[in-house]
């Protein structure tokens, strides 16, 4: 699934850069990943420069797996994981 993941990461990179350019000297760009699954897109957003990343997953077994994936990639302090419905 590498081509799709590369496209997602490229889209995140371009969007984060465009938002940063719109507010120079601002407080950065925040990303909300609803239905994070493994946390992959949240981690990509952080890697591409998002200053704040919140990942939300309501299915607890999947949320716990995301927590482990995020920790295994050294991003636990950088991504806020919310283990409940986004509503």
N, C-alpha and C positions, 0 to 999 in steps of 0.2 A: 504493500500500500504506500510505498515511498513517494510516487508522484503526487498522490493526493495530499499527503502530509507536507510535502515541499510546497504545494500550492497554498495550503492553509498558513504555513509559516511565512511565506512571501506576502500573503494578504495581511497578516498581522503586522509584519514589519512595515509595509507601506502605510497602513492605517495609523499605526502608532507614530510613525515619523510625521505624517500629515497633521495629526492632532497636536503634536508637539510644536510644529511650525506655526500653528494657529494661535498658540498662547505662549510665546517666548517668556521665560522667566516665571512661568506658572508653576503649579505644584505637581506637574507631571501628568501622566495619563493613567487612568484606572481602567481595569478590565474586569468584567463579570462574566464568568463561564457557568451558564446554567445547564445542568445535566452533564457535569464534567466527566463522568465515566472514570477512566483511568487517570484523568488530570493532565493528559497530554497537551491539550490546547492551552490550559492555564500555564503550564511550564513553558510552552513556546512563547506565550505572551510575555512572561517574565524575562526570558532569555532575549527577547527582541526589544526590551527596554521599558516595558510598562512599570510604572512606579508602584502601583498597587494592583494586586490581583486577588480576587475572591472567586473561589470555585464552590459551586453548590451541587450537592448530590443527595437525593432523598432516599435512595435504596441503600440501606445501611451496609450490606455486604460489599457493594460496589464502592461506597464512600470509604470504607475501611481499606479497600484495595488501593484507592486513590491516595489515601493518607500514606500508605507504605511506598507507593511509587514516587510520590513527591519527596518523601524522606530519603529514599534511596538515591535520588538525584540532588540531594543537598539543598532543597528549596523549602523546607518546612517553615523557616523563619520568614520567607518571602511571599508565601501564598496562604491566604486565610481560607481554610476549608470549612464550609458550613454543611453539616450532615443533617439536612432536613429539606423539606419542600421549599421552593423559592417564593411561594406565596405568603 
